[in-house]
Amino acid sequence: MSQWQIGEVRVTRVVESAESWDGTILLPNATPENLKRESDWLYPTFCDQVGRLRMSIHAFVIDSQGQRIIVDTCVGNDKVRSHPAWNRQQLPFLENLQTVGCPRESIDRVVCTHLHVDHVGWNTMLRDGKWVATFPRATYLIGGTEWDFFSRTEDAFLKDPIDDSVRPVMAEGMSELVDDRHRVTDEVWLESTPGHTPGHFSVRISSKGQEAVITGDLMHHPIQCRYPEWHNLFDNDGAMAKRSRRAFCERYADSGTLVFGTHFATPSAGKIVRKDGSFRFVTA
């Protein structure tokens, strides 16, 4: 189990899956040759011997002021997906939640940094042929700007997760549309980081003088700290995403803020530091 304490706030990582990827599927510049040039700080934690990106799909559970908040709910089971590895997958994510002491019935808030397929999947689960809320006591917090965009899309890759993982909880009256400065508790709030999607936000934590932030898909891999200008094929607005990444790195570099990467491989947490005119991610 990976768990951290930020003042009085506890953060627990719950993994759905972890594997190595051909980086160019996501970042065209993440070729084996380019990654090997950064092997002194990437290998073996964040890339493998043949120059593939090590990545993870996981959720973070935040315990703050009596509220239990889950941030990004991964891919989910039983969902029909175009990506073969995710199609109707069967993984023990709920069992993993239970094992770390966070049963699904204990969740008070669900926060989706954005509405992509691998961030909303466990919003719902299949019961008697219907998609029902996985977290029966929770309020699902959905970005208003994000919803405006995704609720209108006809792109199946974007639309299918909305139909099976977002609309059902909205239909049950369990959701709340929020802006990108919304405070979940006095210690946890949202921070606008648009570009990957129009309403993308990261999640800030502050307690007793200690600071942390959950990236969401502002960046998928630590190499994007070193090269925030690298193009991401899945960014909706590439120019805006690059500006958001650069601003994020400038804001948090050498600040002592603990950075949790939503797709960063184990240990998934560290700090951004300035080095050689750019930035590095140093594990905590």
C-alpha positions in Angstrom: 0.0 0.0 0.0 1.2 3.5 -0.8 0.0 6.1 1.7 1.1 9.6 2.6 0.3 12.1 5.3 0.0 15.8 4.3 -0.6 17.6 7.6 -3.8 16.1 8.8 -4.8 14.8 5.4 -4.1 11.2 4.4 -3.7 10.2 0.8 -3.9 6.5 -0.3 -3.1 5.2 -3.8 -5.2 2.3 -5.1 -3.9 0.7 -8.3 -6.1 -0.7 -11.0 -3.3 -1.7 -13.4 0.4 -1.0 -14.2 2.4 -1.7 -17.3 5.0 -0.4 -19.8 3.9 1.4 -22.9 5.4 2.4 -26.2 5.7 6.0 -25.3 5.1 7.3 -28.9 1.5 6.2 -28.7 1.0 9.1 -26.3 4.1 11.3 -26.7 5.6 11.2 -30.2 8.9 12.5 -28.9 9.1 9.7 -26.3 11.1 7.4 -28.5 13.4 4.8 -27.0 16.4 6.9 -28.1 15.1 10.0 -26.4 14.2 8.1 -23.2 17.6 6.4 -23.0 19.2 9.9 -23.0 17.3 10.6 -19.8 18.0 7.1 -18.3 20.1 8.6 -15.4 16.9 9.7 -13.7 14.1 7.8 -15.5 15.5 4.2 -15.3 14.4 1.9 -13.8 11.4 3.6 -12.1 9.9 5.4 -15.0 11.2 3.6 -18.1 12.3 0.0 -18.8 15.4 -1.4 -20.4 14.1 -1.1 -24.0 12.9 2.5 -23.6 9.2 2.1 -22.9 7.3 4.3 -20.5 6.4 2.7 -17.2 2.9 3.9 -16.3 0.1 3.2 -13.9 -3.7 3.6 -13.8 -4.7 4.3 -10.2 -7.0 6.4 -8.0 -6.1 8.5 -5.0 -8.3 8.4 -1.9 -8.1 11.5 0.3 -9.2 11.6 3.9 -9.8 15.2 4.9 -11.9 16.7 7.7 -14.2 13.6 8.0 -14.7 13.4 4.2 -13.4 10.5 2.1 -12.8 11.6 -1.5 -11.7 9.4 -4.4 -9.9 11.2 -7.2 -10.3 9.6 -10.7 -11.9 6.2 -10.9 -9.8 4.4 -13.6 -11.2 2.3 -16.4 -13.7 0.1 -14.6 -14.9 -3.5 -15.2 -17.3 -4.7 -17.9 -17.1 -1.6 -20.0 -17.1 -2.0 -23.8 -14.0 -0.2 -24.9 -12.0 0.2 -28.2 -8.7 -0.3 -26.5 -8.4 -4.1 -26.3 -6.7 -4.2 -22.9 -9.6 -2.2 -21.4 -12.5 -3.9 -23.2 -14.7 -5.7 -20.6 -11.8 -6.0 -18.3 -12.1 -7.8 -15.0 -9.7 -6.4 -12.4 -9.9 -6.5 -8.6 -10.1 -2.7 -8.1 -12.9 -2.8 -5.6 -11.2 -5.5 -3.6 -8.0 -3.4 -3.6 -10.1 -0.5 -2.2 -11.4 -2.8 0.5 -7.9 -4.1 1.3 -6.6 -0.6 2.1 -9.5 0.2 4.3 -11.6 2.2 1.9 -14.7 0.2 1.0 -16.8 1.7 -1.7 -19.6 2.5 0.7 -17.2 4.7 2.7 -16.7 7.2 -0.2 -18.3 10.6 0.3 -17.1 12.5 -2.8 -16.0 11.3 -6.2 -13.8 13.9 -8.1 -13.0 13.4 -11.8 -10.2 15.6 -12.9 -11.6 15.2 -16.4 -14.0 12.9 -18.2 -11.7 10.6 -20.2 -12.3 6.9 -20.3 -9.6 6.0 -17.7 -10.8 8.5 -15.1 -14.5 7.8 -14.8 -14.8 4.0 -15.3 -15.5 3.0 -11.7 -18.1 5.7 -11.3 -20.5 2.9 -12.2 -20.6 -0.8 -12.1 -22.8 -3.4 -13.8 -25.7 -4.8 -11.8 -28.5 -6.8 -13.4 -27.7 -5.4 -16.8 -27.7 -1.8 -15.6 -25.0 0.7 -14.8 -25.4 1.8 -11.2 -23.4 4.1 -9.0 -20.4 2.2 -7.5 -20.2 4.6 -4.5 -23.7 4.6 -3.2 -23.2 7.4 -0.6 -21.1 9.7 -2.7 -21.7 12.9 -4.5 -20.0 12.9 -7.9 -18.3 16.2 -8.6 -18.2 16.9 -12.4 -16.5 20.0 -13.8 -19.1 22.3 -15.5 -16.8 23.3 -18.3 -15.9 19.6 -18.8 -19.6 18.6 -18.9 -20.4 21.3 -21.5 -17.8 19.8 -23.8 -18.3 16.1 -23.3 -22.1 16.1 -23.1 -22.2 17.3 -26.8 -19.5 15.1 -28.3 -20.4 12.4 -30.9 -16.9 10.9 -30.9 -17.4 7.3 -29.7 -14.1 7.2 -27.8 -15.2 10.2 -25.8 -19.0 9.6 -25.7 -19.1 5.9 -24.6 -17.6 6.6 -21.1 -20.0 9.5 -20.7 -23.0 7.2 -21.5 -22.0 4.3 -19.2 -20.0 6.0 -16.5 -21.3 9.6 -16.1 -24.9 9.9 -17.3 -26.1 7.1 -15.0 -25.0 8.9 -11.8 -26.4 12.1 -13.1 -29.7 10.4 -13.7 -29.7 9.1 -10.2 -29.3 12.7 -8.9 -25.9 11.9 -7.4 -23.8 14.5 -9.2 -23.0 18.1 -8.8 -21.5 20.4 -11.5 -18.7 22.5 -10.0 -16.3 25.2 -11.2 -12.6 24.7 -11.4 -12.0 26.5 -8.1 -14.4 24.4 -6.1 -13.4 23.6 -2.5 -14.2 20.0 -1.5 -13.1 20.7 2.1 -11.1 23.5 3.6 -8.0 21.4 2.9 -8.8 20.1 -0.6 -9.7 22.2 -3.7 -9.6 22.2 -7.4 -7.1 24.0 -9.6 -7.7 24.8 -13.2 -5.1 23.1 -15.6 -6.9 23.2 -19.0 -5.7 21.9 -22.3 -5.7 18.1 -22.1 -9.5 18.7 -22.0 -11.3 22.0 -21.8 -12.2 21.8 -18.2 -9.4 19.7 -16.8 -8.4 20.5 -13.2 -5.8 19.2 -10.8 -6.5 18.7 -7.1 -4.7 20.8 -4.4 -4.1 19.7 -0.8 -2.9 22.0 2.0 -2.8 21.1 5.7 -0.7 22.3 8.7 1.8 24.0 6.4 2.3 21.0 4.1 1.3 21.1 0.4 0.5 18.6 -2.2 -1.2 18.4 -5.7 -2.6 15.6 -7.8 -1.8 16.2 -11.5 -4.6 14.5 -13.3 -3.6 14.2 -17.0 -1.9 17.6 -17.0 1.0 15.3 -17.4 1.0 11.5 -17.9 4.7 10.8 -17.2 7.6 12.5 -15.4 9.4 13.1 -18.7 6.9 15.9 -19.2 8.5 17.8 -16.4 11.7 17.7 -18.3 10.0 18.5 -21.6 6.7 20.3 -20.9 6.5 21.3 -24.5 6.4 17.8 -25.9 3.2 17.2 -27.8 0.6 14.8 -26.3 -1.6 13.2 -29.0 -4.5 13.0 -26.6 -4.5 16.7 -25.6 -7.6 18.5 -26.9 -5.8 21.8 -27.1 -2.1 21.1 -27.4 -0.9 24.7 -27.1 -3.0 25.4 -24.0 -1.9 22.1 -22.5 1.8 23.0 -23.0 1.2 26.4 -21.3 -0.6 24.7 -18.4 2.3 22.2 -17.9 4.9 24.9 -18.0 3.0 27.0 -15.6 2.5 24.0 -13.3 6.2 23.2 -13.3 7.2 26.9 -12.7 4.7 27.1 -9.8 5.7 24.0 -8.0 9.4 23.6 -8.7 11.6 23.8 -5.6 8.5 24.7 -3.6 8.5 21.5 -1.4 5.0 20.6 -2.7 4.5 16.9 -3.0 3.3 16.0 -6.5 1.1 13.0 -7.1 1.1 11.8 -10.7 -2.1 10.2 -11.7 -0.3 7.9 -14.2 3.2 8.0 -12.7 4.6 4.5 -12.0 5.2 3.5 -8.4 5.9 5.3 -6.1 3.8 7.9 -8.0 4.8 10.8 -5.7 7.7 13.2 -5.6 8.8 16.7 -6.1 9.6 18.9 -9.1 13.0 20.5 -9.0 14.8 22.9 -11.3 17.9 21.5 -13.1 19.9 22.4 -16.2 17.4 25.1 -17.3 14.4 22.8 -17.1 12.8 20.6 -14.5 13.1 17.0 -13.1 10.7 14.9 -11.1 12.4 13.4 -8.0 10.6 10.6 -6.2 9.6 11.1 -2.6 
